[in-house]
Amino acid sequence: MLELSVNKFRANLKEFVDKVISEHKAIRVNRRSGQDFIVVSANQWGLIRLKQDINLLRNKLMRSIVFEGNTWNVYENLREKDKQLHKNLCRILKEMQRENPDKGYGKPEQLKYEMSGFWCRRLSQYDRLIYKFD
Protein backbone atom coordinates (compact mmCIF):
# COMPACT_ATOMS: atom_id res chain seq x y z
CA MET A 1 0.00 0.00 0.00
CA LEU A 2 1.33 3.38 -1.01
CA GLU A 3 1.64 5.92 1.84
CA LEU A 4 1.95 9.67 1.44
CA SER A 5 1.32 12.93 3.21
CA VAL A 6 -1.95 14.78 2.88
CA ASN A 7 -0.12 17.71 1.22
CA LYS A 8 1.36 15.49 -1.48
CA PHE A 9 -2.00 13.79 -2.01
CA ARG A 10 -3.81 17.12 -2.27
CA ALA A 11 -1.25 18.53 -4.73
CA ASN A 12 -1.60 15.53 -7.07
CA LEU A 13 -5.18 14.46 -6.34
CA LYS A 14 -6.19 13.52 -9.89
CA GLU A 15 -2.99 11.54 -10.47
CA PHE A 16 -3.40 9.52 -7.26
CA VAL A 17 -7.12 8.88 -7.77
CA ASP A 18 -6.41 7.63 -11.30
CA LYS A 19 -3.68 5.40 -9.87
CA VAL A 20 -6.05 3.93 -7.27
CA ILE A 21 -8.62 3.14 -9.99
CA SER A 22 -6.22 1.80 -12.63
CA GLU A 23 -3.91 -0.24 -10.36
CA HIS A 24 -6.60 -1.42 -7.91
CA LYS A 25 -4.41 -0.52 -4.95
CA ALA A 26 -5.24 1.51 -1.88
CA ILE A 27 -3.41 4.64 -0.78
CA ARG A 28 -2.91 5.57 2.86
CA VAL A 29 -2.86 9.32 3.40
CA ASN A 30 -1.07 10.45 6.57
CA ARG A 31 -2.18 13.57 8.42
CA ARG A 32 -0.27 15.48 11.05
CA SER A 33 -3.15 15.07 13.48
CA GLY A 34 -2.75 11.29 13.26
CA GLN A 35 -6.21 10.84 11.72
CA ASP A 36 -5.00 9.04 8.59
CA PHE A 37 -7.37 7.81 5.92
CA ILE A 38 -7.40 5.26 3.10
CA VAL A 39 -8.42 5.91 -0.50
CA VAL A 40 -9.83 2.93 -2.44
CA SER A 41 -11.75 2.60 -5.67
CA ALA A 42 -15.46 1.78 -5.66
CA ASN A 43 -14.64 -1.68 -7.05
CA GLN A 44 -12.19 -2.33 -4.22
CA TRP A 45 -14.71 -1.10 -1.70
CA GLY A 46 -17.31 -3.46 -3.14
CA LEU A 47 -14.90 -6.40 -2.77
CA ILE A 48 -14.07 -5.41 0.80
CA ARG A 49 -17.78 -5.26 1.68
CA LEU A 50 -18.41 -8.60 -0.04
CA LYS A 51 -15.60 -10.26 1.96
CA GLN A 52 -17.03 -8.82 5.18
CA ASP A 53 -20.52 -10.08 4.31
CA ILE A 54 -19.17 -13.55 3.51
CA ASN A 55 -17.30 -13.68 6.83
CA LEU A 56 -20.40 -12.60 8.73
CA LEU A 57 -22.52 -15.23 7.00
CA ARG A 58 -19.87 -17.89 7.55
CA ASN A 59 -19.77 -17.09 11.26
CA LYS A 60 -23.53 -17.20 11.56
CA LEU A 61 -23.96 -20.35 9.49
CA MET A 62 -21.05 -22.29 10.93
CA ARG A 63 -21.96 -21.93 14.61
CA SER A 64 -23.40 -25.12 16.04
CA ILE A 65 -24.09 -26.45 19.51
CA VAL A 66 -22.51 -29.66 20.77
CA PHE A 67 -23.87 -31.35 23.90
CA GLU A 68 -21.10 -33.22 25.70
CA GLY A 69 -21.40 -36.10 28.15
CA ASN A 70 -24.91 -36.54 29.49
CA THR A 71 -25.94 -32.93 28.87
CA TRP A 72 -28.43 -33.94 26.18
CA ASN A 73 -30.23 -36.19 28.72
CA VAL A 74 -30.27 -33.33 31.23
CA TYR A 75 -31.72 -31.07 28.49
CA GLU A 76 -34.44 -33.62 27.70
CA ASN A 77 -35.31 -34.13 31.39
CA LEU A 78 -35.48 -30.38 31.91
CA ARG A 79 -38.17 -30.12 29.24
CA GLU A 80 -40.49 -32.26 31.37
CA LYS A 81 -39.48 -31.11 34.87
CA ASP A 82 -39.24 -27.32 34.56
CA LYS A 83 -40.83 -25.72 31.50
CA GLN A 84 -39.78 -22.15 32.42
CA LEU A 85 -36.14 -23.14 32.91
CA HIS A 86 -36.26 -25.08 29.63
CA LYS A 87 -37.74 -22.03 27.89
CA ASN A 88 -34.92 -19.82 29.21
CA LEU A 89 -32.31 -22.37 28.10
CA CYS A 90 -33.81 -22.57 24.59
CA ARG A 91 -33.84 -18.78 24.34
CA ILE A 92 -30.15 -18.62 25.27
CA LEU A 93 -29.16 -21.44 22.91
CA LYS A 94 -30.97 -19.82 19.97
CA GLU A 95 -29.40 -16.46 20.75
CA MET A 96 -25.93 -18.02 20.95
CA GLN A 97 -26.36 -19.65 17.54
CA ARG A 98 -27.49 -16.45 15.85
CA GLU A 99 -25.43 -13.81 17.61
CA ASN A 100 -22.24 -13.28 19.56
CA PRO A 101 -22.06 -15.96 22.32
CA ASP A 102 -20.41 -13.54 24.77
CA LYS A 103 -23.28 -11.03 24.74
CA GLY A 104 -27.00 -11.16 25.38
CA TYR A 105 -29.59 -12.71 27.69
CA GLY A 106 -28.52 -14.34 30.96
CA LYS A 107 -25.63 -11.98 31.73
CA PRO A 108 -22.76 -13.83 30.00
CA GLU A 109 -19.66 -13.94 32.16
CA GLN A 110 -16.22 -15.32 31.39
CA LEU A 111 -15.13 -17.80 34.04
CA LYS A 112 -11.73 -17.75 35.75
CA TYR A 113 -9.15 -20.03 37.31
CA GLU A 114 -9.68 -23.76 36.58
CA MET A 115 -12.72 -22.88 34.42
CA SER A 116 -10.73 -20.41 32.31
CA GLY A 117 -11.89 -20.48 28.68
CA PHE A 118 -15.50 -21.23 29.64
CA TRP A 119 -18.46 -18.87 29.88
CA CYS A 120 -21.53 -18.86 32.10
CA ARG A 121 -25.08 -17.54 31.68
CA ARG A 122 -27.91 -17.37 34.18
CA LEU A 123 -30.92 -19.57 33.50
CA SER A 124 -32.54 -18.69 36.83
CA GLN A 125 -31.48 -17.29 40.17
CA TYR A 126 -29.77 -20.63 40.98
CA ASP A 127 -29.14 -22.40 37.65
CA ARG A 128 -26.35 -21.63 35.19
CA LEU A 129 -25.42 -22.72 31.69
CA ILE A 130 -21.67 -23.27 31.31
CA TYR A 131 -20.34 -23.28 27.74
CA LYS A 132 -17.33 -22.76 25.54
CA PHE A 133 -17.20 -21.31 22.03
CA ASP A 134 -14.64 -20.80 19.28
C-alpha positions as CSV (number, residue, x, y, z in Angstrom):
1,M,0.0,0.0,0.0
2,L,1.3,3.4,-1.0
3,E,1.6,5.9,1.8
4,L,2.0,9.7,1.4
5,S,1.3,12.9,3.2
6,V,-1.9,14.8,2.9
7,N,-0.1,17.7,1.2
8,K,1.4,15.5,-1.5
9,F,-2.0,13.8,-2.0
10,R,-3.8,17.1,-2.3
11,A,-1.2,18.5,-4.7
12,N,-1.6,15.5,-7.1
13,L,-5.2,14.5,-6.3
14,K,-6.2,13.5,-9.9
15,E,-3.0,11.5,-10.5
16,F,-3.4,9.5,-7.3
17,V,-7.1,8.9,-7.8
18,D,-6.4,7.6,-11.3
19,K,-3.7,5.4,-9.9
20,V,-6.1,3.9,-7.3
21,I,-8.6,3.1,-10.0
22,S,-6.2,1.8,-12.6
23,E,-3.9,-0.2,-10.4
24,H,-6.6,-1.4,-7.9
25,K,-4.4,-0.5,-4.9
26,A,-5.2,1.5,-1.9
27,I,-3.4,4.6,-0.8
28,R,-2.9,5.6,2.9
29,V,-2.9,9.3,3.4
30,N,-1.1,10.4,6.6
31,R,-2.2,13.6,8.4
32,R,-0.3,15.5,11.0
33,S,-3.2,15.1,13.5
34,G,-2.8,11.3,13.3
35,Q,-6.2,10.8,11.7
36,D,-5.0,9.0,8.6
37,F,-7.4,7.8,5.9
38,I,-7.4,5.3,3.1
39,V,-8.4,5.9,-0.5
40,V,-9.8,2.9,-2.4
41,S,-11.8,2.6,-5.7
42,A,-15.5,1.8,-5.7
43,N,-14.6,-1.7,-7.1
44,Q,-12.2,-2.3,-4.2
45,W,-14.7,-1.1,-1.7
46,G,-17.3,-3.5,-3.1
47,L,-14.9,-6.4,-2.8
48,I,-14.1,-5.4,0.8
49,R,-17.8,-5.3,1.7
50,L,-18.4,-8.6,0.0
51,K,-15.6,-10.3,2.0
52,Q,-17.0,-8.8,5.2
53,D,-20.5,-10.1,4.3
54,I,-19.2,-13.5,3.5
55,N,-17.3,-13.7,6.8
56,L,-20.4,-12.6,8.7
57,L,-22.5,-15.2,7.0
58,R,-19.9,-17.9,7.5
59,N,-19.8,-17.1,11.3
60,K,-23.5,-17.2,11.6
61,L,-24.0,-20.4,9.5
62,M,-21.0,-22.3,10.9
63,R,-22.0,-21.9,14.6
64,S,-23.4,-25.1,16.0
65,I,-24.1,-26.5,19.5
66,V,-22.5,-29.7,20.8
67,F,-23.9,-31.4,23.9
68,E,-21.1,-33.2,25.7
69,G,-21.4,-36.1,28.2
70,N,-24.9,-36.5,29.5
71,T,-25.9,-32.9,28.9
72,W,-28.4,-33.9,26.2
73,N,-30.2,-36.2,28.7
74,V,-30.3,-33.3,31.2
75,Y,-31.7,-31.1,28.5
76,E,-34.4,-33.6,27.7
77,N,-35.3,-34.1,31.4
78,L,-35.5,-30.4,31.9
79,R,-38.2,-30.1,29.2
80,E,-40.5,-32.3,31.4
81,K,-39.5,-31.1,34.9
82,D,-39.2,-27.3,34.6
83,K,-40.8,-25.7,31.5
84,Q,-39.8,-22.2,32.4
85,L,-36.1,-23.1,32.9
86,H,-36.3,-25.1,29.6
87,K,-37.7,-22.0,27.9
88,N,-34.9,-19.8,29.2
89,L,-32.3,-22.4,28.1
90,C,-33.8,-22.6,24.6
91,R,-33.8,-18.8,24.3
92,I,-30.2,-18.6,25.3
93,L,-29.2,-21.4,22.9
94,K,-31.0,-19.8,20.0
95,E,-29.4,-16.5,20.7
96,M,-25.9,-18.0,21.0
97,Q,-26.4,-19.6,17.5
98,R,-27.5,-16.4,15.9
99,E,-25.4,-13.8,17.6
100,N,-22.2,-13.3,19.6
101,P,-22.1,-16.0,22.3
102,D,-20.4,-13.5,24.8
103,K,-23.3,-11.0,24.7
104,G,-27.0,-11.2,25.4
105,Y,-29.6,-12.7,27.7
106,G,-28.5,-14.3,31.0
107,K,-25.6,-12.0,31.7
108,P,-22.8,-13.8,30.0
109,E,-19.7,-13.9,32.2
110,Q,-16.2,-15.3,31.4
111,L,-15.1,-17.8,34.0
112,K,-11.7,-17.7,35.8
113,Y,-9.1,-20.0,37.3
114,E,-9.7,-23.8,36.6
115,M,-12.7,-22.9,34.4
116,S,-10.7,-20.4,32.3
117,G,-11.9,-20.5,28.7
118,F,-15.5,-21.2,29.6
119,W,-18.5,-18.9,29.9
120,C,-21.5,-18.9,32.1
121,R,-25.1,-17.5,31.7
122,R,-27.9,-17.4,34.2
123,L,-30.9,-19.6,33.5
124,S,-32.5,-18.7,36.8
125,Q,-31.5,-17.3,40.2
126,Y,-29.8,-20.6,41.0
127,D,-29.1,-22.4,37.7
128,R,-26.3,-21.6,35.2
129,L,-25.4,-22.7,31.7
130,I,-21.7,-23.3,31.3
131,Y,-20.3,-23.3,27.7
132,K,-17.3,-22.8,25.5
133,F,-17.2,-21.3,22.0
134,D,-14.6,-20.8,19.3
